[in-house]
Amino acid sequence: MQPAVELVDVSRLYGNFAALRRVTCSFAVGGMHTLLGENGAGKSTLLRMAAGLVTPTAGVVRVLGGTPAQNRHRIAYMSHAAMLYDELTPMENLRYFARLHCSADACSLCHASPEMALRAVGLDPHLKRSVSQLSQGMRQRASLAAAILADPELLLLDEPFSNMDVNGARELVVLLQDFLTWPLTGNAQGARTVIVTTHQHELVRDVADTTMYLRHGSIVTEDHSPVTGAIEASSAKVEASAA
């Protein structure tokens, strides 16, 4: 089976700064995989590349057997900042996003999914408060609902626990574990996959199938789970002179 995400000799430069340095790695289909590292390590760049939001300066990125652009409809990305309209309620936000995803011949199906997505993350679809009036935990839940609205096979989460209290973050981890158990719809094969970047390893240490560590844009260590062994990482090491 093709990996969920595969990078081959990938670099990404921003001027003279190398966000990623010749990274070769892959994440197997299925389960939860974590990317750890300090600010500037390259975690967000790698995730945004898998989402098709950033193109590599060099190297190849494959997602679900094709390019990120080819499989964009099978991918959802959640930024660490809530990409929601503050003046709208969670339901109003999701109804708007559903119309963006909706094709002319399938609107009735799309219009049913906002309520299901909100209930799946533990939010009341009839909540009348705007996003600006929600707690950080509720905002993150609403963001996750927006991400799962399109029923993705691959869910990419960039620092989803930022600014959340411990209980809220733990509840979000449970929601992600539940998402992984959802059966795929249509003709999709395999299993759902979640890739998470975080500074808070303790939140996902016991539930992550694999963990990858980045420093200065390079893979420095890898942790293979005895359950899946899902990561195949390069032996690239950070040079002592790396900025």
C-alpha positions in Angstrom: 0.0 0.0 0.0 1.2 3.5 -0.8 2.2 5.7 2.2 -0.2 8.3 3.3 2.6 10.9 2.9 6.0 10.5 1.4 8.8 13.0 1.0 11.9 12.2 -1.1 14.9 14.4 -0.8 12.7 17.5 -0.1 14.1 20.9 0.7 12.3 24.2 1.1 14.1 27.5 1.1 12.9 30.9 2.0 15.6 33.2 0.7 18.8 32.0 2.5 16.8 30.1 5.2 16.3 26.4 4.8 13.0 25.4 6.5 13.5 21.8 5.3 16.9 20.2 4.4 16.8 17.2 2.0 14.2 15.3 4.1 13.3 11.8 3.1 10.5 10.1 5.1 7.1 8.5 4.9 4.0 8.1 7.1 2.0 4.9 6.7 -1.7 4.9 6.0 -3.7 4.6 9.2 -3.1 5.7 12.8 -1.9 8.9 14.4 1.6 10.2 13.7 3.3 13.1 15.5 5.9 15.6 14.4 7.9 17.1 17.3 10.4 19.9 17.4 11.1 23.5 18.5 9.8 26.6 16.7 11.5 26.8 13.4 12.3 23.1 13.2 10.3 22.7 10.0 7.2 20.9 11.3 4.7 23.4 9.9 6.4 23.5 6.6 6.4 19.8 6.2 2.7 19.7 7.1 1.8 22.5 4.8 3.7 20.7 2.0 1.6 17.6 2.6 -1.5 19.8 2.4 -0.4 21.3 -0.9 -0.2 24.8 0.6 3.6 25.0 0.1 5.6 23.6 -2.8 9.1 22.2 -2.3 12.2 24.0 -3.6 13.6 20.6 -4.4 12.5 17.0 -4.1 9.2 15.2 -4.4 6.1 15.1 -2.2 3.5 12.3 -2.7 0.2 12.2 -0.8 -2.1 9.1 -1.0 -0.3 7.9 -4.1 -0.4 11.2 -6.0 0.5 14.8 -5.7 -1.2 17.0 -3.0 -3.1 18.8 -5.7 -4.4 15.6 -7.3 -5.7 14.4 -3.9 -6.7 17.6 -2.3 -10.3 16.4 -2.0 -9.0 13.6 0.3 -7.1 15.9 2.6 -8.0 18.3 5.4 -5.7 20.8 7.1 -6.2 22.6 10.4 -4.0 25.5 11.2 -3.0 26.3 14.8 -5.0 29.5 14.4 -8.7 29.0 14.0 -9.5 29.7 10.4 -13.1 30.7 11.2 -15.2 33.8 10.8 -15.4 35.4 14.3 -18.7 37.1 13.7 -20.5 33.9 12.7 -21.6 31.0 14.9 -20.0 27.6 14.4 -23.0 26.4 12.4 -23.0 29.5 10.2 -19.2 28.9 9.6 -19.7 25.2 8.7 -22.7 25.9 6.4 -20.6 28.4 4.5 -17.7 25.9 4.2 -20.2 23.2 3.1 -21.4 25.4 0.2 -17.8 25.8 -0.9 -17.3 22.1 -0.9 -20.7 21.4 -2.4 -21.2 20.4 -6.1 -24.3 21.4 -7.9 -25.7 17.9 -7.9 -25.0 17.0 -4.3 -26.0 20.0 -2.2 -28.6 18.1 -0.1 -25.8 15.9 1.2 -23.5 18.7 1.9 -26.1 20.7 3.8 -26.7 17.8 6.2 -23.0 17.4 7.1 -22.4 20.6 9.2 -24.7 19.4 12.0 -23.1 16.0 11.9 -19.6 17.5 12.1 -20.4 19.7 15.0 -22.0 16.8 17.0 -19.0 14.6 16.2 -16.7 17.1 18.0 -19.1 17.6 20.9 -20.6 21.0 20.0 -24.2 21.9 20.0 -25.3 22.7 16.4 -27.9 25.1 17.8 -25.3 27.2 19.7 -26.1 30.9 19.1 -22.8 32.4 20.2 -20.4 33.7 17.7 -16.9 32.2 17.4 -15.5 35.3 19.1 -17.5 34.5 22.2 -16.3 30.9 22.5 -13.6 29.5 24.8 -10.3 28.4 23.1 -11.3 24.8 23.5 -14.6 25.3 21.8 -12.9 27.3 19.0 -10.6 24.4 18.5 -13.5 22.0 18.4 -15.2 24.2 15.8 -12.0 24.3 13.7 -11.8 20.5 13.9 -15.4 20.2 12.8 -14.6 22.4 9.8 -11.6 20.2 9.0 -13.6 16.9 9.1 -16.6 18.4 7.2 -15.2 17.1 3.9 -14.8 13.6 5.4 -11.0 13.5 4.7 -8.9 10.3 4.6 -5.8 12.4 5.7 -6.2 14.9 8.5 -3.3 17.3 9.0 -3.2 19.3 12.3 -0.7 22.0 13.0 -0.4 22.6 16.8 -4.1 21.8 17.5 -3.5 22.0 21.3 -2.1 25.5 21.4 -3.6 27.8 24.1 -5.9 25.0 25.3 -6.1 23.9 28.9 -5.0 20.4 29.8 -8.5 19.0 30.0 -9.6 20.5 26.7 -6.5 19.2 25.0 -7.0 15.7 26.3 -10.6 15.8 25.1 -9.4 16.8 21.7 -7.0 13.8 21.6 -10.0 11.5 22.4 -11.9 13.1 19.5 -9.0 12.4 17.1 -8.8 8.8 18.3 -12.5 8.5 17.6 -12.1 10.0 14.1 -9.6 7.3 13.2 -12.2 4.6 13.8 -14.7 6.1 11.3 -15.1 3.9 8.3 -14.1 5.3 4.9 -17.0 6.2 2.6 -17.4 5.5 -1.1 -14.7 3.5 -2.9 -11.9 4.6 -0.6 -9.4 1.9 0.5 -7.2 1.7 3.6 -7.8 3.7 6.8 -7.9 7.2 8.0 -4.6 8.9 9.0 -3.9 11.8 11.3 -0.6 13.7 11.4 -0.1 16.2 14.2 2.6 18.7 15.0 2.8 19.7 18.6 5.1 20.9 21.4 3.2 18.9 23.9 4.4 15.4 23.4 2.9 14.3 26.7 -0.6 14.7 25.3 -0.1 12.2 22.5 2.8 10.0 23.7 0.5 7.1 24.7 -1.7 7.3 21.6 0.6 8.1 18.8 1.6 5.2 16.5 4.8 6.9 15.4 6.8 10.0 16.3 9.3 12.0 14.2 11.6 14.6 15.6 12.8 17.6 13.5 15.6 20.1 14.2 16.7 22.9 11.9 14.8 21.3 9.0 16.3 17.8 9.4 15.2 14.6 10.9 17.3 13.9 13.9 15.7 10.9 15.6 12.7 8.6 15.0 10.6 6.4 17.2 9.0 3.3 15.7 5.9 2.1 17.4 5.9 -1.7 18.1 2.3 -1.6 16.8 2.8 -0.3 13.3 6.3 0.8 12.6 4.8 3.4 10.3 7.7 5.8 9.8 10.5 5.3 7.4 12.9 8.1 8.0 16.2 9.2 6.4 19.3 9.1 8.4 19.9 12.8 7.8 21.5 14.5 10.8 21.8 18.2 11.6 25.2 19.6 10.8 26.8 21.4 13.7 26.8 24.6 11.8 23.1 24.5 11.0 21.4 27.8 11.6 
